[in-house]
Amino acid sequence: MPLPTRPDAIDLLQRPALAAGVFVLSALGAIALSAVLTLAAPTTAHARARHVVEHGADGSTTAHTGVARAGANGAVVRGRTATADGQGNASVTSRGAAVGAQGGMAVRQGSTSRSADGSASHSGSLSAQNAQASLQSSGGATRNADGTVTQARTSTATNTATGNSVHTQSSYSKDGGLSRSATCYDASGAAMACPTRP
């Protein structure tokens, strides 16, 4: 899983809109990384998977799924738990971590729930880094029983070489519509003008 080496991945401040995409694609971390690396061999790739379903006497169901892969390009581990109570309520939680062959790593996690009345919610976060930069992102969304949706996300990308960073926020609501903002900071934490795209 090599990390990207394109110029736009070297200075995130030149293309802040690409920051999230660069790191989501470059690596999914560090959680349970040691467990994944135990699968690795110098010249071969290995994978393990497990799926377990539990049924409760009350009609509830819980399913656990886990996958671990390791090879010459890096290692990945991810897990997922889905539950349903048989009354229309359900939830899913997931976590994933990966490390690339060049040392980049990232961790992500998410949780989604749905209620019998039609309401739902989701939250998730991502943390990633390589030699050039790091990224932290988190957010969530909710849907009320009447279908009203609100959502928000906050992300910060930091250039390792310069210490400069960009902090972005976005939100949506029925009444307020879509809102986005971006603020850039230098290495000392002082606000600075964000570079324009070339």
C-alpha positions as CSV (number, residue, x, y, z in Angstrom):
1,M,0.0,0.0,0.0
2,P,2.5,2.7,-1.1
3,L,1.7,6.3,-0.1
4,P,1.1,8.9,-2.8
5,T,4.1,10.7,-4.0
6,R,2.4,13.3,-6.2
7,P,3.4,16.9,-5.6
8,D,0.0,17.8,-4.3
9,A,0.5,15.4,-1.4
10,I,3.7,17.1,-0.3
11,D,2.1,20.5,0.6
12,L,-1.5,20.1,1.7
13,L,-1.9,23.8,1.9
14,Q,-1.6,24.1,-1.9
15,R,-4.7,21.9,-2.3
16,P,-6.5,21.7,1.0
17,A,-9.6,20.2,-0.7
18,L,-7.5,17.1,-1.7
19,A,-6.2,16.6,1.8
20,A,-8.8,14.1,3.0
21,G,-8.8,12.2,-0.3
22,V,-5.0,11.8,-0.3
23,F,-4.9,10.2,3.1
24,V,-8.0,8.1,2.9
25,L,-6.5,6.5,-0.2
26,S,-3.0,6.3,1.2
27,A,-3.7,4.3,4.3
28,L,-6.6,3.4,6.5
29,G,-3.2,2.8,10.8
30,A,-2.0,1.8,14.1
31,I,-4.8,0.1,16.0
32,A,-4.1,-3.6,16.5
33,L,-1.2,-3.2,14.0
34,S,1.0,-5.6,15.9
35,A,-1.6,-8.3,15.4
36,V,-1.7,-7.7,11.7
37,L,2.1,-7.7,11.4
38,T,2.3,-11.1,13.0
39,L,0.7,-12.4,9.7
40,A,3.4,-10.8,7.5
41,A,6.2,-12.8,5.9
42,P,9.0,-11.4,3.8
43,T,7.8,-12.6,0.4
44,T,4.2,-13.7,0.9
45,A,0.9,-12.1,1.7
46,H,-1.5,-13.5,4.3
47,A,-5.1,-12.9,5.2
48,R,-7.4,-14.0,8.0
49,A,-11.1,-13.5,8.3
50,R,-13.7,-14.4,10.9
51,H,-17.5,-14.0,11.0
52,V,-19.6,-14.9,14.0
53,V,-23.4,-14.4,14.3
54,E,-25.1,-14.6,17.7
55,H,-28.9,-15.0,18.1
56,G,-30.7,-13.9,21.3
57,A,-33.8,-15.5,22.7
58,D,-35.5,-12.1,22.4
59,G,-35.1,-12.1,18.6
60,S,-32.0,-9.9,18.6
61,T,-29.0,-10.6,16.4
62,T,-25.4,-9.6,16.7
63,A,-22.8,-10.2,13.9
64,H,-19.1,-9.8,14.3
65,T,-16.8,-9.7,11.3
66,G,-13.0,-9.2,11.3
67,V,-10.4,-9.2,8.6
68,A,-6.6,-8.9,8.7
69,R,-4.3,-8.8,5.8
70,A,-0.5,-8.4,5.5
71,G,2.0,-8.5,2.7
72,A,4.8,-6.7,0.9
73,N,2.7,-3.5,0.5
74,G,1.6,-3.1,4.1
75,A,-1.0,-4.4,6.5
76,V,-4.7,-3.8,7.2
77,V,-7.0,-4.9,10.0
78,R,-10.7,-4.0,10.2
79,G,-13.6,-5.1,12.3
80,R,-17.4,-4.6,12.2
81,T,-20.2,-5.4,14.6
82,A,-23.8,-5.2,13.6
83,T,-26.7,-5.5,16.0
84,A,-30.5,-5.7,15.5
85,D,-33.1,-6.1,18.2
86,G,-35.8,-7.5,16.0
87,Q,-38.0,-4.5,16.7
88,G,-36.7,-2.3,13.9
89,N,-33.7,-0.8,15.9
90,A,-30.2,-1.6,14.6
91,S,-26.6,-0.3,14.9
92,V,-23.3,-0.9,13.2
93,T,-19.9,0.0,14.5
94,S,-16.6,-0.4,12.5
95,R,-12.9,0.2,13.0
96,G,-10.0,-0.1,10.6
97,A,-6.3,0.4,10.7
98,A,-3.5,0.1,8.2
99,V,0.2,0.8,7.6
100,G,1.8,1.2,4.3
101,A,5.1,-0.2,3.1
102,Q,6.7,3.3,3.3
103,G,5.6,3.9,6.9
104,G,2.4,5.9,6.4
105,M,-0.5,4.8,8.7
106,A,-4.1,5.7,9.5
107,V,-6.9,4.7,11.7
108,R,-10.7,5.1,11.1
109,Q,-13.8,4.3,13.1
110,G,-17.5,4.8,12.6
111,S,-20.8,4.1,14.2
112,T,-24.3,4.2,12.7
113,S,-27.6,3.6,14.3
114,R,-31.2,3.4,13.1
115,S,-34.4,3.4,15.2
116,A,-37.8,1.9,14.5
117,D,-39.3,5.4,14.2
118,G,-37.1,6.1,11.1
119,S,-34.5,8.3,12.9
120,A,-30.8,7.6,12.4
121,S,-27.4,8.9,13.3
122,H,-23.9,8.4,12.1
123,S,-20.5,9.5,13.5
124,G,-17.0,8.8,12.3
125,S,-13.4,9.8,12.6
126,L,-10.1,9.4,10.7
127,S,-6.5,10.0,11.7
128,A,-3.7,9.5,9.2
129,Q,-0.1,10.5,8.7
130,N,3.0,9.9,6.6
131,A,6.3,11.6,6.2
132,Q,4.8,14.6,4.5
133,A,1.7,15.4,6.5
134,S,-1.0,14.4,8.9
135,L,-4.8,14.5,8.9
136,Q,-7.5,14.4,11.6
137,S,-11.1,14.4,10.6
138,S,-14.3,13.8,12.5
139,G,-18.0,14.4,12.0
140,G,-21.5,13.1,12.0
141,A,-25.0,13.3,10.7
142,T,-28.5,12.8,12.1
143,R,-31.9,12.2,10.6
144,N,-35.0,12.8,12.7
145,A,-38.1,10.7,12.4
146,D,-39.6,13.4,10.2
147,G,-36.7,13.1,7.7
148,T,-34.9,16.3,8.8
149,V,-31.2,15.9,8.3
150,T,-28.3,17.7,9.9
151,Q,-24.6,17.1,9.5
152,A,-21.2,18.5,10.4
153,R,-17.5,17.7,9.8
154,T,-14.2,19.1,11.0
155,S,-10.8,18.4,9.5
156,T,-7.3,19.5,10.2
157,A,-4.4,18.8,7.8
158,T,-0.8,19.7,8.8
159,N,2.3,19.8,6.7
160,T,5.2,18.1,8.5
161,A,7.9,20.1,6.8
162,T,6.5,23.6,7.4
163,G,4.2,23.1,10.3
164,N,1.5,25.0,8.5
165,S,-2.0,23.6,8.7
166,V,-5.5,24.1,7.3
167,H,-8.6,23.7,9.5
168,T,-11.9,23.1,7.7
169,Q,-15.4,23.0,8.9
170,S,-18.6,22.1,7.1
171,S,-22.2,21.8,8.2
172,Y,-25.7,21.3,6.8
173,S,-29.1,21.8,8.2
174,K,-32.5,22.3,6.6
175,D,-32.8,25.9,7.9
176,G,-29.2,27.0,7.6
177,G,-28.3,25.1,4.3
178,L,-24.7,24.2,3.6
179,S,-21.9,26.1,5.3
180,R,-18.1,25.7,4.7
181,S,-15.1,27.5,6.1
182,A,-11.3,27.0,6.0
183,T,-8.7,28.7,8.1
184,C,-4.9,28.3,7.7
185,Y,-2.3,28.6,10.4
186,D,1.5,28.8,10.5
187,A,3.7,26.7,12.6
188,S,3.3,29.0,15.6
189,G,-0.5,28.7,15.5
190,A,-1.1,32.2,14.1
191,A,-3.7,32.5,11.4
192,M,-2.4,33.1,7.9
193,A,-3.8,33.5,4.4
194,C,-4.6,30.2,2.8
195,P,-2.5,29.7,-0.4
196,T,-4.5,29.8,-3.6
197,R,-4.7,26.8,-5.9
198,P,-2.3,26.9,-8.8
